[in-house]
Amino acid sequence: MRPKPRHPRSHCASRTAGITLDHAAALYDWLAPLMTLGSESRLHRHVLPLLDLGTTVSVLDVGCGTGTLTRQIVDAMPPAANRWVVGIDAAEAMIEVAVRKSGKRPGLAFAAALAEDLPYPAGSFDRVVSTFFFHHLNAELKANSLAEFWRVLRPGGSAIILDVDIPYSRFGALCAYSGYWLFRQAEIKENIDGRLRAAIQQSPFANSWRIISRHSGYLSLFKLDKPKQKKERET
């Protein structure tokens, strides 16, 4: 396989070994529906109910791109003075577009940051969500990012991940391998080979994750729970 072309990176993006998309920010909102064969909106409708936004106060969207899902999240939450929805992406050009499209929604913020080094204290969020992001990370970054998800989640919180996974149909295999060859990303092949599942199984979420649903022959929707802390026994 030929080496991938190198694209200019913003300062934040230059700090990660993951794939970043500063160069695609201007066209991303046109490209994303095409790359998901028109299913992006439908897939988001599967993700949103899992976030339990009627009672959730704080959500972190990791790898948010131009913030399409992030905006949908804050719009689906009841108005509340303490609600806090943050979208992060390593590509600063993506964040610039997301901020421009945010419309000054109360409780919504965007920041350039790395999934493997989240700039938030432990226990900051009720939910963490990530869609079509983990196939941009190598195996080491997958593991480090999952550890960060666990750290920033409050006990009783959960993470929702939608991404490329082991294909389960011929059509799905065609889609997954076409993406791998088109973009020349070994990280995509890792997901196809089950490395995302393996990373989850080896993470702090090892005993509290499951696949909620599968889509398009090659995508999986994962739910990873951080158990509530057990009350100490009375002495």
C-alpha positions in Angstrom: 0.0 0.0 0.0 1.3 3.4 -0.9 2.1 5.8 1.9 -0.6 8.3 2.9 -0.2 11.9 1.7 0.8 14.3 4.4 -1.5 17.2 5.0 -0.9 20.4 6.9 -1.8 20.1 10.6 -2.9 22.7 13.2 -0.9 23.1 16.4 -3.2 20.8 18.4 -3.4 18.2 15.6 0.4 18.1 15.4 0.5 16.7 19.0 -1.2 13.4 18.1 -0.3 10.4 16.0 -4.0 10.0 15.1 -5.4 10.9 11.7 -6.7 14.5 11.7 -8.8 16.4 9.1 -7.9 20.1 9.2 -7.5 19.9 5.4 -11.1 18.6 5.0 -12.9 21.0 7.3 -14.4 23.3 4.6 -15.9 20.3 2.8 -16.6 18.0 5.7 -20.4 18.7 6.0 -20.7 17.6 2.4 -18.4 14.6 2.6 -19.7 13.0 5.8 -23.2 12.1 4.4 -21.5 10.7 1.2 -19.0 8.6 3.2 -21.9 7.1 5.3 -24.0 6.5 2.1 -26.6 9.0 3.3 -27.1 7.3 6.7 -25.4 9.9 9.0 -28.7 11.4 10.2 -30.3 7.9 10.7 -27.3 6.7 12.7 -27.5 9.8 14.9 -31.1 8.9 15.7 -29.8 5.6 17.1 -27.2 7.4 19.2 -29.2 10.2 20.8 -31.6 8.0 22.8 -28.7 6.2 24.4 -27.5 9.4 25.9 -30.6 9.7 28.1 -30.7 13.5 27.4 -33.8 14.0 29.5 -31.9 13.6 32.7 -28.3 14.0 31.5 -26.6 17.3 32.4 -23.1 17.1 30.9 -21.9 15.4 27.6 -18.5 15.3 25.9 -18.5 14.7 22.1 -15.0 13.4 21.2 -13.9 13.8 17.6 -16.8 16.1 17.0 -15.7 17.4 13.6 -17.9 20.4 12.6 -20.2 19.7 15.5 -23.3 18.3 13.8 -24.0 15.7 16.5 -22.9 18.1 19.3 -25.5 20.6 18.3 -28.2 17.9 18.0 -27.3 16.8 21.6 -27.7 20.3 23.1 -30.9 20.9 21.2 -32.4 17.6 22.5 -31.7 18.5 26.2 -34.2 20.3 28.3 -33.2 23.9 29.0 -31.2 24.1 32.2 -28.8 26.5 33.7 -26.3 23.8 34.5 -26.3 21.9 31.2 -22.8 21.5 29.6 -22.2 20.0 26.2 -18.6 20.1 24.8 -17.4 19.1 21.4 -13.7 18.4 21.0 -11.5 17.7 18.0 -7.8 17.8 17.4 -8.3 19.6 14.0 -8.5 23.3 14.9 -10.1 24.1 11.5 -13.0 21.7 12.4 -13.5 23.5 15.7 -13.5 26.9 13.9 -16.4 25.6 11.7 -18.2 24.1 14.7 -18.0 27.4 16.6 -19.2 29.3 13.6 -22.3 27.0 13.3 -23.1 26.8 17.0 -25.4 29.8 16.9 -24.5 30.8 20.5 -26.6 28.0 22.0 -26.5 28.2 25.8 -24.4 25.5 27.4 -22.6 24.5 24.2 -18.8 24.9 23.8 -16.1 23.6 21.4 -12.4 23.1 22.0 -9.3 21.8 20.2 -8.1 18.9 22.3 -6.8 15.3 22.1 -8.9 12.2 23.0 -5.9 10.6 24.6 -5.2 13.6 26.8 -8.5 15.2 27.7 -8.2 18.6 29.4 -11.0 17.9 32.0 -10.9 16.8 35.6 -11.9 13.2 36.6 -15.6 12.7 36.8 -16.6 15.8 34.7 -19.2 14.2 32.4 -22.4 12.1 32.6 -21.9 10.9 29.1 -19.1 10.7 26.5 -20.0 10.0 22.9 -17.8 9.4 19.8 -19.0 8.7 16.3 -16.7 7.7 13.4 -13.6 8.7 15.3 -11.9 5.5 16.6 -11.0 4.4 13.1 -8.6 7.4 13.0 -6.6 6.0 16.0 -4.0 3.4 16.1 -4.2 0.6 18.7 -2.2 2.5 21.3 -4.3 5.6 21.0 -7.5 3.6 21.1 -6.4 2.2 24.5 -5.3 5.6 25.8 -8.5 7.3 24.7 -10.7 4.7 26.3 -8.8 5.2 29.6 -9.5 8.9 29.3 -13.2 8.3 28.7 -13.3 6.3 31.9 -11.4 8.9 33.8 -13.7 11.9 32.8 -16.9 10.0 33.3 -18.7 10.2 36.6 -19.6 6.9 38.3 -22.8 5.7 36.8 -22.0 7.4 33.5 -21.6 5.8 30.1 -19.8 6.2 26.8 -21.4 5.6 23.4 -19.2 4.7 20.5 -20.3 4.3 16.9 -17.6 3.1 14.5 -16.2 0.7 11.9 -16.2 -2.8 13.3 -15.8 -6.4 12.1 -18.0 -6.7 8.9 -21.0 -9.0 9.1 -22.2 -9.0 5.5 -20.6 -9.0 2.1 -21.9 -5.5 1.5 -20.4 -4.4 4.8 -17.1 -6.0 4.0 -17.1 -4.2 0.7 -17.8 -0.8 2.4 -15.2 -1.3 5.1 -12.4 -2.6 2.9 -13.2 0.1 0.3 -12.6 2.8 3.0 -9.4 1.1 4.0 -8.0 1.0 0.5 -9.3 4.5 -0.5 -7.9 6.3 2.6 -4.9 4.0 3.1 -5.4 3.9 6.8 -4.1 1.0 8.8 -6.3 2.3 11.7 -9.4 1.3 9.7 -8.0 -2.2 9.1 -7.5 -2.5 12.9 -11.2 -1.9 13.4 -12.1 -4.4 10.7 -9.9 -7.0 12.4 -11.6 -6.4 15.8 -8.9 -4.3 17.4 -11.5 -1.7 18.7 -13.4 -4.5 20.4 -10.1 -5.8 21.8 -9.2 -2.3 23.1 -12.6 -2.0 24.9 -12.2 -5.5 26.4 -8.7 -4.5 27.7 -9.9 -1.1 29.0 -11.4 -0.2 32.4 -14.8 -0.9 30.7 -13.9 -4.6 30.3 -16.8 -5.9 32.4 -19.4 -3.3 31.5 -19.7 -2.9 27.7 -22.0 -4.4 25.0 -22.9 -3.9 21.4 -26.3 -2.3 21.2 -26.9 -2.6 17.5 -25.1 -3.1 14.2 -25.6 -1.1 11.0 -24.8 -1.1 7.3 -23.0 -4.4 7.5 -19.8 -3.1 9.1 -20.7 -0.5 11.9 -21.3 -1.2 15.6 -22.9 0.9 18.2 -21.2 0.3 21.6 -22.4 1.2 25.1 -19.7 1.3 27.8 -20.8 1.8 31.4 -18.8 3.1 34.3 -20.5 1.5 37.4 -21.7 3.5 40.3 -19.5 3.4 43.3 -20.5 0.9 45.9 -21.5 2.3 49.2 -19.0 1.5 52.0 -20.4 -1.0 54.5 -21.5 0.4 57.7 -19.3 -0.5 60.6 
